[in-house]
Amino acid sequence: MKQHASPSLLGGAMIIAATTVGAGMFSLPVTAAGMWFNYSIMVLAFAWLCMLLSGLFVLETNLRFPVGASFDTMVGETLGRPWRVANGISIAFVLYILTYAYISGGSSIVSHGAASAFGIEMNSTVAALCFALVLASIVFVGAKAVDRISTIMIGAMILTFGASTLDLAPSIQAANLWPENSDGQSYAIFGLAALPFMLASFGYHGNVPSLVKYYGKQPKRIALALLLGTGLAFTIYLLWLTLSFGNLSQQQLLPVIQAGGNMGDLVAALERSDNGNLGTILSLFANLAVASSFLGVTLGLFDYIADLFGFDNSISGRSKTAVITFLPPLLLALAWPHGFIYAIGFAGLAATLWAAIVPALMAKTVRTLDSQGDYQAPGGQAGIYLVIGFGLTVAVCEIASKLKLLPVFGQ
């Protein structure tokens, strides 16, 4: 009898890495600027550890269910209906706020690109409409269109990020990364306000049930795919922070932050630090990053809305779904065009529930019901409480920073 080959480990790792890395990485240099390079790396590494553990908790829970069980089903069965409702609201909020964030970031990049490449001054309203309408039409066509275009975009992203790295790397200055006469303690305090952005940069948990379907119940293989995929994301973020902080001093980033920290502002600052052909390449990478993130997030939101309201797949049904999916975040982007950083922070706040606290609570529950399961995530009970504590800390820090109870660099 013919044996079917198991899917490659690389394939699963790439699914996780592609889901994790996107336009949100442009928020990292802006939000981590206060604590600068050394502390940024330490906080980022800690966030990676906690978010990897929480993903492994989702895997541990998912393996106790039939293959194909969704995140929503697992939450309902292990924690009950109130948690299921709260988790669903949290996911919907994250999808909506990220859609707004990507329209805000995308319109900023479109405006900047039009001005630098063609000398065309495009206001934020026109740029937001152009960005949203073009990409929303792709989502409206369906998953196949998103799949094909996203594949092309991810390939182009790899090439443009590689080219940007080659252009920026020679101009990295050690004096920028490790400034003289710096007070390390004064830098460290800004790490609290940056935590929600670090958490939001490792959001892949909804893909864990997909990997279980992809591989079958092979916990070691799936866990390794999660480790490699999130590890690749961490490496990319580490490289991006090195390139950004190595080319821009803390004082050079200050105007970017005070202007709102949108993607176009950061790209423009990096362009000014370079004497080569960085401008076009980096703008193209930023456009691809935000467009691919927008397509991935809004396809999930589009399907969620269609299922929630029972809209069919006809032109009429898809039109209703499109209006509910895209109109609220588009109107918000038109009213408040420079909210990219704020939106990513709110996404991190909401994600503390479904990407940290809920996975840890589910793992705690299934271990209580069956302590001899086929797979148990590392760390024991201490790992569970570490992730819950991390989620609660991130939530408190984001609320405190919004209430101006925490120091935020540049504000």
C-alpha positions in Angstrom: 0.0 0.0 0.0 1.4 3.4 -1.0 2.4 5.6 1.9 1.7 9.3 1.6 4.7 11.5 2.6 4.3 13.7 5.6 4.3 17.4 4.8 7.7 19.1 5.2 8.8 20.6 8.4 9.8 23.7 6.4 6.3 24.2 5.1 4.7 24.4 8.5 7.5 26.7 9.8 6.9 29.0 6.8 3.2 29.1 7.4 3.8 30.3 11.0 6.6 32.8 10.0 4.5 34.2 7.1 1.5 34.7 9.5 3.7 36.3 12.2 5.8 38.7 10.2 4.0 41.6 8.5 3.4 45.3 8.7 3.4 45.2 12.5 7.2 44.9 12.4 7.3 48.6 11.4 5.9 49.5 14.9 8.9 47.9 16.7 11.6 50.5 16.1 9.1 53.3 17.0 7.7 51.7 20.2 11.1 50.3 21.3 13.0 53.5 20.8 12.7 54.5 24.4 14.5 51.4 25.7 16.8 51.3 22.7 18.8 48.3 21.5 19.9 46.1 24.4 16.7 46.2 26.4 14.6 45.9 23.1 16.3 42.6 22.4 15.8 41.3 25.9 12.1 42.2 26.0 11.5 40.9 22.5 13.2 37.6 23.4 11.0 37.3 26.5 7.8 38.0 24.5 8.9 35.4 22.0 9.4 32.8 24.8 5.9 33.5 26.3 4.1 33.5 22.9 5.9 30.3 21.8 4.7 28.7 25.1 1.2 29.9 24.5 1.2 28.4 21.0 2.3 25.1 22.4 -0.6 25.3 24.9 -3.0 25.6 22.0 -1.3 22.6 20.4 -1.6 20.6 23.7 -5.3 21.4 23.9 -6.0 20.8 20.2 -4.5 17.3 20.4 -7.2 16.3 22.8 -9.9 17.0 20.2 -10.6 15.5 16.8 -8.5 16.8 13.9 -10.2 19.8 12.5 -11.5 21.3 15.8 -11.3 25.1 15.7 -10.0 27.5 18.2 -13.5 28.5 19.0 -14.6 24.9 19.7 -11.7 24.3 22.0 -12.4 27.4 24.1 -16.1 26.5 24.4 -15.4 22.9 25.3 -12.7 23.5 27.9 -13.6 26.9 29.4 -17.3 27.2 28.8 -19.6 29.6 26.9 -18.7 32.9 28.7 -15.0 32.4 27.8 -16.0 31.4 24.2 -18.0 34.6 23.8 -15.3 36.8 25.3 -12.7 35.1 23.1 -14.8 35.6 20.0 -15.2 39.3 20.7 -11.5 39.6 21.3 -10.6 38.0 18.0 -13.2 40.1 16.1 -11.9 43.3 17.7 -8.3 42.4 16.9 -9.2 41.7 13.2 -11.1 45.0 13.0 -8.5 47.1 14.7 -5.7 45.6 12.6 -7.7 46.3 9.4 -7.8 49.9 10.5 -4.1 49.9 11.3 -3.2 48.5 7.9 -5.3 51.0 6.1 -3.7 53.8 8.1 -0.2 52.4 7.5 -0.9 51.6 3.9 -2.2 55.1 3.1 0.9 56.5 4.8 3.1 54.4 2.5 1.1 55.2 -0.6 1.3 58.9 0.1 5.0 58.8 0.8 5.7 56.6 -2.3 3.6 58.8 -4.6 5.5 61.9 -3.4 9.0 60.4 -3.5 8.7 58.4 -6.8 6.4 60.6 -8.9 6.3 64.0 -7.1 2.5 63.6 -6.6 1.1 65.0 -3.3 -1.7 62.7 -2.2 -3.7 63.5 0.9 -4.5 60.8 3.4 -8.1 60.5 2.4 -7.4 59.7 -1.3 -4.5 57.4 -0.3 -6.7 55.5 2.2 -9.5 55.1 -0.4 -7.1 53.9 -3.1 -5.3 51.4 -0.7 -8.5 50.0 0.8 -10.6 49.7 -2.4 -7.9 48.0 -4.4 -7.1 45.4 -1.8 -10.7 44.9 -0.6 -11.7 44.0 -4.2 -9.2 41.2 -4.1 -10.7 39.8 -0.8 -14.2 40.2 -2.4 -13.2 37.9 -5.3 -12.3 35.2 -2.8 -9.6 33.1 -1.1 -8.0 31.8 -4.3 -7.3 35.4 -5.4 -5.8 36.2 -2.0 -3.8 33.0 -2.0 -2.2 33.7 -5.4 -1.5 37.3 -4.9 -0.2 36.8 -1.3 2.2 34.2 -2.6 3.6 36.6 -5.1 3.8 39.4 -2.5 5.6 37.2 0.1 8.2 36.3 -2.6 8.7 39.9 -3.5 8.8 40.8 0.2 11.7 38.4 0.8 13.6 40.0 -2.2 13.0 43.6 -1.2 13.8 43.0 2.5 17.0 41.3 1.5 17.9 44.2 -0.8 17.0 46.7 2.0 19.2 44.8 4.4 22.2 44.8 2.0 21.7 48.6 1.5 21.3 49.5 5.2 23.8 47.0 6.8 27.0 48.8 5.7 25.9 52.1 7.3 25.2 50.6 10.7 27.0 52.6 13.4 28.0 51.0 16.7 27.7 54.4 18.3 24.0 54.4 17.4 23.4 50.9 18.8 25.4 51.5 22.0 25.5 55.3 22.7 28.1 56.6 25.1 27.1 58.1 28.4 23.7 56.4 28.3 21.8 55.6 31.5 20.6 52.1 31.1 18.0 52.4 33.9 16.4 55.4 32.3 16.0 53.3 29.1 14.6 50.2 30.9 11.4 51.8 32.1 10.1 52.4 28.5 10.0 48.6 28.1 6.6 48.4 29.9 4.8 50.5 27.3 6.4 48.5 24.5 5.2 45.1 25.8 1.8 45.1 23.9 3.6 45.7 20.6 6.0 42.9 21.3 3.1 40.5 22.0 1.2 41.7 18.9 4.3 40.9 16.8 3.9 37.1 17.6 0.3 36.5 16.7 -0.1 33.1 15.0 -2.2 31.1 17.4 -5.2 30.7 15.1 -3.0 28.7 12.7 -2.1 26.0 15.2 -5.3 24.0 14.5 -4.5 24.4 10.8 -1.1 22.7 11.4 -2.7 19.9 13.2 -4.9 19.3 10.1 -1.8 19.7 7.9 0.4 17.2 9.8 -2.1 15.1 11.6 -1.5 14.4 15.3 2.3 14.6 15.2 3.0 16.8 18.3 6.8 16.8 18.1 6.8 17.8 14.4 4.2 20.5 14.9 6.0 21.9 18.0 9.3 22.0 16.1 7.5 23.9 13.2 6.2 26.4 15.8 9.7 26.8 17.2 11.3 27.3 13.8 8.6 29.6 12.5 8.5 31.9 15.5 12.3 31.7 15.7 12.6 32.9 12.1 10.2 35.8 13.0 12.3 36.7 16.0 15.5 36.7 13.8 13.8 39.0 11.3 12.7 41.4 14.0 16.2 41.3 15.6 17.7 42.2 12.2 15.1 44.9 11.6 15.8 46.6 15.0 19.6 46.3 14.3 19.2 48.0 10.9 16.8 50.7 12.2 18.7 51.6 15.4 22.1 51.2 13.7 21.1 53.8 11.1 19.0 56.2 13.2 19.9 57.6 16.6 17.4 57.9 19.3 17.1 61.6 18.6 16.6 61.0 14.9 13.7 58.7 15.7 12.1 61.3 18.0 10.4 63.3 15.2 9.1 60.1 13.7 7.4 59.2 17.0 6.1 62.8 17.5 4.6 62.7 14.0 2.6 59.6 15.0 5.1 56.9 14.1 3.3 55.8 11.0 5.0 53.6 8.4 5.7 56.3 5.9 7.4 58.5 8.6 9.8 55.7 9.5 10.6 54.8 5.9 11.3 58.5 5.1 13.7 58.7 8.1 15.6 55.6 7.0 15.8 57.0 3.4 17.4 60.2 4.7 20.0 58.1 6.5 21.1 56.4 3.3 23.0 57.7 0.3 22.1 54.7 -2.0 19.0 53.4 -3.7 17.2 52.5 -0.5 14.2 54.7 -0.9 12.4 52.8 -3.7 13.3 49.4 -2.3 12.2 50.1 1.2 9.0 51.8 0.1 8.2 48.7 -2.0 9.0 46.4 0.9 6.7 48.4 3.2 3.9 48.4 0.6 4.2 44.7 0.2 4.3 44.1 3.9 1.2 46.1 4.7 -0.7 44.8 1.7 0.0 41.1 2.5 -0.9 41.7 6.1 -4.1 43.4 5.1 -5.1 40.6 2.8 -4.5 37.9 5.4 -6.3 39.7 8.2 -9.3 40.9 6.2 -9.9 37.5 4.5 -10.2 36.0 8.0 -12.5 38.9 9.1 -14.6 38.6 5.9 -15.2 34.8 6.5 -16.0 35.5 10.2 -18.6 38.1 9.3 -20.2 35.9 6.6 -20.5 33.1 9.1 -21.7 35.3 11.9 -24.5 36.9 9.9 -25.3 33.9 7.7 -24.6 35.7 4.4 -24.4 33.4 1.4 -21.7 33.3 -1.3 -23.8 35.2 -3.9 -22.8 38.6 -5.2 -25.5 40.1 -2.9 -24.3 38.1 0.1 -20.6 38.9 -0.5 -21.5 42.6 -1.0 -23.2 42.7 2.4 -20.2 41.0 4.0 -17.8 43.4 2.3 -19.7 46.5 3.7 -19.6 45.2 7.3 -16.0 44.1 6.9 -14.4 47.1 5.3 -16.6 50.2 5.9 -16.1 50.6 9.7 -12.3 50.5 9.6 -12.2 52.6 6.4 -14.3 55.3 8.0 -12.1 55.3 11.1 -9.0 55.6 8.9 -10.5 58.6 7.1 -11.4 60.3 10.4 -8.1 59.4 12.1 -5.5 58.7 9.5 -2.4 58.5 11.7 -3.4 55.9 14.2 -1.2 53.0 13.1 0.8 52.8 16.3 -2.2 53.3 18.6 -4.1 50.6 16.8 -1.3 48.0 17.0 -1.2 48.7 20.8 -5.0 48.1 21.1 -4.5 44.9 19.1 -1.9 43.8 21.6 -4.3 44.6 24.5 -7.1 42.4 23.0 -4.7 39.7 21.9 -3.6 39.2 25.6 -6.9 37.2 26.0 -6.9 34.9 23.0 -3.2 34.6 22.4 -1.9 34.3 26.0 -4.4 34.0 28.8 -7.0 31.7 27.1 -4.3 29.2 25.7 -2.8 28.9 29.2 -6.2 28.4 30.9 -7.1 25.7 28.3 -3.9 23.8 28.9 -4.5 24.0 32.7 -8.0 22.6 32.2 -7.0 19.7 29.9 -4.2 18.7 32.3 -6.7 18.6 35.1 -9.1 16.4 33.1 -6.3 14.2 31.7 -2.9 14.4 33.1 -1.6 11.6 30.9 -2.2 13.2 27.5 0.0 12.3 24.5 1.7 15.7 24.6 2.3 18.3 27.2 4.0 21.7 26.6 7.2 22.3 28.4 7.4 24.4 31.6 4.9 22.6 33.8 2.5 24.6 35.9 5.2 27.4 36.1 5.0 27.8 32.3 1.2 28.2 32.5 1.4 30.9 35.2 4.2 32.6 33.4 2.1 33.1 30.3 -1.0 34.1 32.3 1.2 36.6 34.2 2.7 37.9 30.9 -0.8 38.4 29.4 -2.1 40.3 32.5 1.0 42.4 32.6 0.7 43.4 29.0 -3.0 44.3 29.5 -2.2 46.5 32.5 0.7 48.2 30.7 -1.3 49.0 27.6 -4.2 50.5 29.7 -1.7 52.4 31.9 0.2 53.8 28.9 -3.1 55.0 27.3 -4.1 56.7 30.5 -0.6 58.3 30.6 0.3 56.5 33.8 3.5 55.0 32.2 6.3 56.9 30.5 6.2 56.7 26.7 9.2 57.9 24.8 8.5 61.0 22.8 5.3 61.9 24.6 
